[in-house]
Amino acid sequence: MEHRENTDQCNTANGREIFTPAEAADAFGSEFLDLECCRGWILNRIHKGEARCPGCGSSIQDEQRLFRFWNGKRLSCPACGKKFTSLTGTFLSGSHMDHRALFLLFVSFGQGCKAQETARRIGCDPATVRNWRRKIEGMK
C-alpha cells in the first residue's frame, strides 16, 4: 500500500529520531488501518530506514535479521549478541501497544483530541493517554 510521505524533519530525543503528533495526523489516511503500514511508517521515522543494533550500533545486513527487525520481532546482533526489537532503546520501547494503536495515539494528539476520546479510540485507560502526552511533550 502506498502512503503519503511527510518530508518534515523529525525531532530527536536522546540522539534518536522521533516523529511528532502533527506529522502523524498529516500522514493519516485509510491505508493506516493496516498494521504493516503503521509499523512501516513508525519504524522508518524512528530508524530513518536503517536497521542497527541499539547496543553496539552495528548495521544489520542479514536478510533474515532485517525481516525480523522491520516486522517488530526479536532478533540478536551478529556482532555483540544483544537481543532486541526495532523498538528497543527508542522512545516507544516498552509501550505494549500495537503499531496501529501507537499511530492512532499520535494522530489523536495531532488533532487535539481529549484523553477520554483518545483512550476510547485505542482501547486503553485515559491515564495511559495522559502519560503518553506528558512523555511526548517532554521530548520537545
TINU-712769 format. One record per residue: residue number from 1; residue in one letter; chain; x negated, y, z negated of N, C-alpha, C in turn. Coordinates in Angstrom, 2 decimals. Example, Ala and Ser with C-alpha at 12.3 -4.5 7.8 and 13.67 -1.06 7.14 Angstrom:
    nr   rest   kette       npx       npy       npz      capx      capy      capz       cpx       cpy       cpz
     1      A       A    -13.19     -5.69     -7.80    -12.30     -4.50     -7.80    -13.20     -3.30     -7.80
     2      S       A    -12.85     -2.25     -7.08    -13.67     -1.06     -7.14    -12.90      0.03     -7.87
//
This chain:
    nr   rest   kette       npx       npy       npz      capx      capy      capz       cpx       cpy       cpz
     1      M       A     -0.83     -1.18      0.00      0.00      0.00      0.00     -0.87      1.24      0.00
     2      E       A     -0.44      2.20      0.72     -1.17      3.45      0.78     -0.64      4.40     -0.27
     3      H       A     -1.51      5.22     -0.83     -1.05      6.23     -1.77     -1.81      7.52     -1.56
     4      R       A     -1.19      8.62     -2.01     -1.80      9.93     -1.84     -3.04     10.01     -2.71
     5      E       A     -4.08     10.58     -2.17     -5.31     10.78     -2.93     -5.33     12.19     -3.47
     6      N       A     -5.75     12.33     -4.69     -5.92     13.64     -5.29     -7.40     13.96     -5.21
     7      T       A     -7.74     15.04     -4.56     -9.15     15.37     -4.35     -9.72     16.27     -5.42
     8      D       A     -8.91     16.66     -6.41     -9.42     17.49     -7.50    -10.47     16.72     -8.29
     9      Q       A    -11.42     17.44     -8.86    -12.44     16.82     -9.68    -11.82     16.29    -10.97
    10      C       A    -12.28     15.15    -11.42    -11.85     14.62    -12.71    -12.67     15.28    -13.81
    11      N       A    -12.10     15.34    -14.99    -12.83     15.83    -16.16    -13.71     14.70    -16.67
    12      T       A    -14.58     15.01    -17.61    -15.41     13.96    -18.20    -15.23     13.94    -19.70
    13      A       A    -15.35     12.76    -20.28    -15.32     12.58    -21.73    -16.42     11.60    -22.07
    14      N       A    -17.34     12.02    -22.91    -18.48     11.17    -23.28    -19.23     10.67    -22.05
    15      G       A    -19.37     11.52    -21.04    -20.10     11.15    -19.84    -19.32     10.28    -18.88
    16      R       A    -18.08      9.94    -19.19    -17.25      9.09    -18.35    -16.24      9.95    -17.61
    17      E       A    -15.85      9.51    -16.44    -14.84     10.23    -15.67    -13.46      9.92    -16.23
    18      I       A    -12.60     10.93    -16.28    -11.22     10.73    -16.68    -10.33     11.44    -15.66
    19      F       A     -9.05     11.24    -15.77     -8.11     11.95    -14.92     -7.12     12.67    -15.82
    20      T       A     -6.43     13.62    -15.26     -5.52     14.43    -16.06     -4.07     14.02    -15.81
    21      P       A     -3.19     14.36    -16.75     -1.77     14.10    -16.52     -1.25     14.80    -15.26
    22      A       A     -1.74     16.00    -14.99     -1.30     16.71    -13.79     -1.68     15.95    -12.52
    23      E       A     -2.87     15.34    -12.50     -3.28     14.55    -11.34     -2.37     13.35    -11.15
    24      A       A     -2.03     12.68    -12.26     -1.15     11.51    -12.19      0.23     11.93    -11.69
    25      A       A      0.77     13.03    -12.21      2.10     13.49    -11.78      2.08     13.87    -10.31
    26      D       A      1.00     14.48     -9.84      0.88     14.88     -8.45      0.80     13.67     -7.51
    27      A       A      0.13     12.62     -7.95     -0.06     11.44     -7.11      1.15     10.51     -7.10
    28      F       A      2.06     10.67     -8.07      3.15      9.72     -8.24      4.05      9.61     -7.02
    29      G       A      4.35      8.37     -6.66      5.27      8.05     -5.57      5.80      6.65     -5.79
    30      S       A      6.70      6.21     -4.96      7.33      4.90     -5.15      6.32      3.75     -5.14
    31      E       A      5.21      3.92     -4.47      4.20      2.87     -4.41      3.61      2.57     -5.79
    32      F       A      3.76      3.51     -6.73      3.21      3.31     -8.06      4.08      2.43     -8.94
    33      L       A      5.14      1.86     -8.40      5.90      0.84     -9.11      5.15     -0.49     -9.06
    34      D       A      4.13     -0.56     -8.22      3.32     -1.75     -8.02      2.12     -1.74     -8.98
    35      L       A      1.93     -2.83     -9.72      0.85     -2.94    -10.70     -0.52     -2.71    -10.07
    36      E       A     -0.78     -3.34     -8.92     -2.09     -3.22     -8.28     -2.38     -1.78     -7.86
    37      C       A     -1.36     -1.09     -7.41     -1.53      0.31     -7.01     -1.92      1.17     -8.22
    38      C       A     -1.21      1.00     -9.33     -1.52      1.75    -10.54     -2.91      1.42    -11.05
    39      R       A     -3.23      0.13    -11.09     -4.55     -0.30    -11.57     -5.65      0.29    -10.69
    40      G       A     -5.48      0.21     -9.39     -6.48      0.75     -8.47     -6.66      2.25     -8.63
    41      W       A     -5.56      2.97     -8.76     -5.63      4.43     -8.91     -6.38      4.80    -10.18
    42      I       A     -6.03      4.16    -11.29     -6.67      4.45    -12.58     -8.15      4.07    -12.55
    43      L       A     -8.46      2.84    -12.15     -9.85      2.37    -12.19    -10.75      3.13    -11.23
    44      N       A    -10.25      3.49    -10.06    -11.08      4.25     -9.12    -11.40      5.63     -9.65
    45      R       A    -10.51      6.22    -10.42    -10.80      7.52    -11.01    -11.76      7.42    -12.19
    46      I       A    -11.59      6.39    -12.97    -12.48      6.23    -14.12    -13.90      5.88    -13.65
    47      H       A    -14.00      5.00    -12.67    -15.31      4.48    -12.26    -15.82      5.05    -10.94
    48      K       A    -15.06      5.95    -10.34    -15.46      6.55     -9.05    -15.83      5.48     -8.03
    49      G       A    -15.09      4.38     -8.02    -15.29      3.33     -7.03    -16.52      2.47     -7.24
    50      E       A    -17.18      2.59     -8.39    -18.42      1.85     -8.63    -18.28      1.00     -9.90
    51      A       A    -18.54     -0.30     -9.78    -18.46     -1.22    -10.91    -19.83     -1.33    -11.58
    52      R       A    -19.88     -0.96    -12.87    -21.13     -1.02    -13.64    -20.88     -1.62    -15.00
    53      C       A    -21.89     -2.24    -15.55    -21.84     -2.77    -16.91    -21.84     -1.60    -17.89
    54      P       A    -20.90     -1.58    -18.84    -20.90     -0.49    -19.82    -22.03     -0.60    -20.85
    55      G       A    -22.70     -1.75    -20.89    -23.80     -1.95    -21.83    -25.12     -1.45    -21.29
    56      C       A    -25.53     -2.01    -20.17    -26.85     -1.68    -19.62    -26.79     -0.77    -18.39
    57      G       A    -25.61     -0.58    -17.84    -25.46      0.30    -16.67    -25.77     -0.36    -15.34
    58      S       A    -26.04     -1.67    -15.34    -26.35     -2.37    -14.10    -25.14     -2.39    -13.17
    59      S       A    -25.40     -2.24    -11.89    -24.35     -2.30    -10.89    -23.90     -3.74    -10.71
    60      I       A    -22.59     -3.94    -10.64    -22.03     -5.28    -10.42    -21.93     -5.49     -8.92
    61      Q       A    -22.61     -6.49     -8.42    -22.66     -6.74     -6.97    -21.98     -8.05     -6.56
    62      D       A    -22.00     -9.03     -7.44    -21.47    -10.35     -7.16    -19.97    -10.26     -6.82
    63      E       A    -19.57    -10.90     -5.72    -18.19    -10.81     -5.25    -17.18    -11.29     -6.29
    64      Q       A    -17.45    -12.37     -6.97    -16.54    -12.90     -7.98    -16.42    -11.93     -9.17
    65      R       A    -17.54    -11.38     -9.61    -17.51    -10.42    -10.72    -16.80     -9.13    -10.30
    66      L       A    -17.03     -8.69     -9.08    -16.33     -7.50     -8.59    -14.82     -7.72     -8.58
    67      F       A    -14.39     -8.89     -8.13    -12.97     -9.21     -8.13    -12.41     -9.13     -9.55
    68      R       A    -13.12     -9.73    -10.49    -12.66     -9.72    -11.89    -12.63     -8.30    -12.44
    69      F       A    -13.66     -7.51    -12.14    -13.73     -6.13    -12.62    -12.54     -5.32    -12.12
    70      W       A    -12.30     -5.30    -10.82    -11.25     -4.46    -10.23     -9.85     -4.99    -10.51
    71      N       A     -9.75     -6.23    -11.01     -8.44     -6.78    -11.39     -8.23     -6.78    -12.90
    72      G       A     -9.10     -6.09    -13.62     -8.93     -5.92    -15.07     -9.21     -7.16    -15.89
    73      K       A     -9.90     -8.11    -15.31    -10.23     -9.35    -16.02    -11.56     -9.22    -16.74
    74      R       A    -11.77    -10.07    -17.71    -13.03    -10.09    -18.46    -14.12    -10.72    -17.60
    75      L       A    -15.32    -10.16    -17.68    -16.48    -10.69    -16.96    -17.72    -10.47    -17.80
    76      S       A    -18.82    -11.05    -17.36    -20.08    -10.85    -18.07    -21.10    -10.25    -17.12
    77      C       A    -21.96     -9.43    -17.68    -23.00     -8.77    -16.89    -24.12     -9.78    -16.59
    78      P       A    -24.52     -9.89    -15.31    -25.60    -10.82    -14.99    -26.96    -10.35    -15.53
    79      A       A    -27.10     -9.06    -15.82    -28.38     -8.53    -16.31    -28.54     -8.66    -17.83
    80      C       A    -27.51     -8.29    -18.59    -27.66     -8.29    -20.06    -26.74     -9.28    -20.77
    81      G       A    -25.78     -9.87    -20.05    -24.89    -10.86    -20.63    -23.70    -10.30    -21.37
    82      K       A    -23.57     -8.97    -21.44    -22.44     -8.36    -22.16    -21.13     -8.77    -21.50
    83      K       A    -20.14     -9.09    -22.32    -18.81     -9.41    -21.83    -17.96     -8.14    -21.93
    84      F       A    -17.20     -7.84    -20.87    -16.44     -6.60    -20.83    -15.34     -6.68    -19.77
    85      T       A    -14.46     -5.68    -19.78    -13.47     -5.49    -18.72    -13.72     -4.11    -18.12
    86      S       A    -12.96     -3.77    -17.12    -13.13     -2.47    -16.48    -12.70     -1.31    -17.37
    87      L       A    -12.05     -1.58    -18.49    -11.66     -0.51    -19.42    -12.61     -0.38    -20.61
    88      T       A    -13.52     -1.34    -20.78    -14.46     -1.30    -21.90    -15.30     -0.03    -21.82
    89      G       A    -15.36      0.68    -22.94    -16.18      1.89    -23.01    -15.54      3.13    -22.40
    90      T       A    -14.30      3.02    -21.92    -13.61      4.17    -21.35    -12.61      4.71    -22.37
    91      F       A    -12.01      5.85    -22.06    -11.02      6.41    -22.97     -9.75      5.57    -23.04
    92      L       A     -9.60      4.59    -22.15     -8.44      3.70    -22.16     -8.72      2.37    -22.86
    93      S       A     -9.94      2.19    -23.33    -10.33      0.95    -24.00     -9.42      0.69    -25.20
    94      G       A     -8.90     -0.53    -25.30     -8.06     -0.91    -26.42     -6.63     -0.43    -26.33
    95      S       A     -6.21      0.03    -25.18     -4.86      0.62    -25.05     -3.75     -0.42    -25.16
    96      H       A     -3.97     -1.63    -24.76     -2.98     -2.71    -24.81     -1.70     -2.39    -24.02
    97      M       A     -1.79     -1.53    -23.04     -0.67     -1.25    -22.13     -1.09     -1.69    -20.74
    98      D       A     -0.12     -2.15    -19.95     -0.50     -2.47    -18.58     -0.70     -1.16    -17.82
    99      H       A     -1.32     -1.25    -16.67     -1.69     -0.06    -15.90     -0.48      0.75    -15.45
   100      R       A      0.66      0.09    -15.21      1.86      0.84    -14.84      2.32      1.72    -16.00
   101      A       A      2.31      1.18    -17.22      2.71      1.95    -18.39      1.74      3.10    -18.64
   102      L       A      0.44      2.84    -18.48     -0.54      3.91    -18.66     -0.33      5.02    -17.63
   103      F       A     -0.10      4.62    -16.38      0.11      5.62    -15.33      1.37      6.42    -15.63
   104      L       A      2.45      5.75    -16.01      3.70      6.44    -16.31      3.55      7.36    -17.53
   105      L       A      2.74      6.96    -18.49      2.45      7.81    -19.64      1.85      9.13    -19.17
   106      F       A      0.86      9.05    -18.29      0.21     10.25    -17.78      1.16     11.07    -16.90
   107      V       A      1.96     10.42    -16.09      2.94     11.14    -15.27      3.90     11.90    -16.17
   108      S       A      4.39     11.25    -17.21      5.32     11.89    -18.15      4.68     13.11    -18.81
   109      F       A      3.41     12.99    -19.20      2.71     14.13    -19.79      2.58     15.25    -18.77
   110      G       A      2.24     14.88    -17.53      2.08     15.87    -16.47      3.38     16.59    -16.14
   111      Q       A      4.51     15.93    -16.38      5.82     16.53    -16.12      6.38     17.21    -17.35
   112      G       A      5.66     17.19    -18.47      6.09     17.86    -19.68      7.21     17.16    -20.43
   113      C       A      7.36     15.84    -20.25      8.41     15.10    -20.94      8.11     15.03    -22.44
   114      K       A      9.15     14.99    -23.23      9.02     14.87    -24.68      8.64     13.43    -25.06
   115      A       A      8.09     13.27    -26.26      7.62     11.97    -26.73      8.73     10.92    -26.73
   116      Q       A      9.93     11.29    -27.15     11.06     10.34    -27.19     11.37      9.79    -25.80
   117      E       A     11.44     10.68    -24.82     11.76     10.27    -23.44     10.64      9.41    -22.86
   118      T       A      9.41      9.82    -23.08      8.27      9.05    -22.57      8.25      7.66    -23.20
   119      A       A      8.46      7.58    -24.50      8.48      6.30    -25.22      9.57      5.40    -24.66
   120      R       A     10.73      5.96    -24.38     11.83      5.18    -23.80     11.45      4.65    -22.42
   121      R       A     10.80      5.49    -21.63     10.42      5.09    -20.26      9.42      3.95    -20.25
   122      I       A      8.44      3.98    -21.16      7.39      2.96    -21.11      7.58      1.85    -22.14
   123      G       A      8.60      1.97    -22.99      8.91      0.91    -23.94      7.95      0.82    -25.10
   124      C       A      7.64      1.96    -25.70      6.78      1.95    -26.87      7.36      2.89    -27.92
   125      D       A      6.69      2.99    -29.04      7.12      3.86    -30.12      6.73      5.31    -29.82
   126      P       A      7.57      6.28    -30.17      7.22      7.69    -29.95      5.91      8.10    -30.62
   127      A       A      5.58      7.47    -31.75      4.31      7.78    -32.42      3.12      7.41    -31.53
   128      T       A      3.25      6.33    -30.77      2.20      5.94    -29.83      2.01      7.02    -28.77
   129      V       A      3.11      7.54    -28.27      3.06      8.61    -27.26      2.39      9.85    -27.86
   130      R       A      2.76     10.22    -29.06      2.16     11.40    -29.70      0.66     11.19    -29.92
   131      N       A      0.26      9.98    -30.30     -1.17      9.68    -30.48     -1.94      9.82    -29.17
   132      W       A     -1.35      9.30    -28.08     -1.99      9.43    -26.77     -2.09     10.89    -26.35
   133      R       A     -1.05     11.67    -26.60     -1.06     13.09    -26.24     -2.19     13.81    -26.98
   134      R       A     -2.35     13.53    -28.28     -3.44     14.14    -29.06     -4.80     13.72    -28.52
   135      K       A     -4.92     12.44    -28.19     -6.19     11.92    -27.67     -6.56     12.62    -26.36
   136      I       A     -5.60     12.75    -25.46     -5.84     13.36    -24.17     -6.14     14.85    -24.31
   137      E       A     -5.38     15.53    -25.16     -5.62     16.96    -25.38     -6.96     17.20    -26.03
   138      G       A     -7.43     16.26    -26.84     -8.73     16.38    -27.49     -9.90     16.23    -26.52
   139      M       A     -9.66     15.66    -25.34    -10.72     15.46    -24.35    -10.90     16.67    -23.45
   140      K       A     -9.99     17.64    -23.50    -10.07     18.81    -22.60    -11.20     19.70    -22.99
//
